[in-house]
Amino acid sequence: MTSRGEALDLARRLLAGAGVADPRRDARKLLAAALGIDDAELIARPETEIREDEEARFSLLVKRRAAREPVARILGETEFWGIALEVTADVLLPRPETEHVVEAALAWLGQRRDERLRLADLGTGSGAIAIALLCELPEAEAIGLDISAKALSVARRNAGRSGVSERFHPVQGDFSSLKGPFDIVVSNPPYIASGEIAGLMPEVRSHDPAQALDGGEDGLAAYRAIAARLPALLKTGGAAFLEVGEGQAEAVERLLGEARLAALPTVTDLAAIGRVVSGETKPASLSETGGGGFRIAKKALGKPD
């Protein structure tokens, strides 16, 4: 029979040969799942032998990962903001950098977390952003908008398992179908240029829904649509927080400025990539300057025009 340690070593070598980025971690997660134990138990007893049925189950999981199917998709679950979320082929796999959207919105709110806020998550997918915010904002309610009925079913289940289903309201439609006003609008829209999708990693290209990736010819189509709607969606004193792809921050900042939102500082991720572009609505006396709301905010932050 094979020990846990031997099975892990064999799987690690197989996954490394298949080009998996972190083969040791992924092998450990898959073996723990196959055995029905946690990582701590697995690490503590590497000499324990595994049964034939467990070995067969593990082998099937490893073959799927070697074919570059993400671990979260194999297991049907991932973690976002410390919350366990169901993921299916119908939703974008939530990624760690998207947590910056949640962080930015909460930082902007400051001491207002107990207020009765109204949120909108545009292209909610699994519901990750909206649900994370609802877990932090006990009096808030959120609309989760998506064009996919199947994605909304996943989001609804995730809201239920996270204990926020009564405050999460799934709505099927596109950006133009939503009515405001909202205190906060958040979104991780499709932002990959159409011509770049074929060059993405197999984990993304072959397993994330195409409609959740394709941002049009230049990757900015969804941002144009969102920016055009934000003046109607946000109440005075409201704010929008949008995840962007690498190299897109400046273009999206311009779009929010053209929508007469006052700029908030762009949030960078751990790789120093501009990741969240934000803007807030101001009273007419501050923003009635032909796009000057964007300029005024930059001056307030000590930035040049």
Steps between C-alpha positions, in 0.01 A plus 500: 500500500597865453557746783362851499852640462578275204171590329570869550849474356380314192220750442733795549734372231213433262352848548840669469551324169161628383604861567289558812625808685496362856492121469577424866214713632251370245595137559450550873156657456386225266622219723334656804177518302532142379555379857239727656748652746653845551853614415617479861404133527666429167826669596507344847476140377683464166587136574135390518408266216205580276240250384464396138173689455656816647800464271272457196299807599818703548636385165190628320529840671867529412432415135245782484749745650773382262258590219511853651156502656525730806491335842201713602304375201593140574385537860204725414592751767738788564566755771450874461531751785507205739165377365454156344329541163358246259640535148374335184581524130242781480695753708837671493734356758545770769865601531695652789555834326124554486504530879650846444156613378352403837787664688465825305125524557533433873785751535289765327208433733714542809272522804180464295490119501186480715293722271214368287687503171386392156760325285516378141742238369508515121578163345481327836588148380546288811390796712847524656533880530142569605495219754834605652369855541172381650695295755680820605199734481224360721229748396578511127307343213646412163377449147702234319461566127599248235385406151540130581213327679732209583754732659226661707396157627855446626505847658167435670631176653818673614300774667300234681801308628658830613190601696417812296230369267232733638715801408629375164267555205601335168381681187543372145581763239769723353639824641227709338220311677593604855340790683666708772578671714771304681751598765764272350545337160765228467603292203759260367390522136644317199825681416709274277537627144336252263823433313688415819271227631665224297832579672370469856602216730299182436348524848335825394456461125340158515309516827370854567182601312590689183242770569669570834837553328437672167521877537475578129765614257696708752375341822311813602152438362344415837659804666349731240159350563538523877634856495207612286259363762675613818355854516152344509593212728685688774340731749674826587785402728509146361804325354597237245785250531608315184763231464720558194761302312867578472560827316131603500486726806570828322243436227231407752586806712430712192167327444392570858616859463290539185207365702567790743610286789765642731803274505596294800852357531559201276580187703802294397544130563804321643667512158458882491241470223214750507215267592200702623390828344248696705297817481231673702217734420514851641244779540447704184701791638811281506457310175339750264831579335488308173675190631670704769381266775787275396742795498386637836549163668852471364587841641357400837733199497797719411524359148562701184222546245 
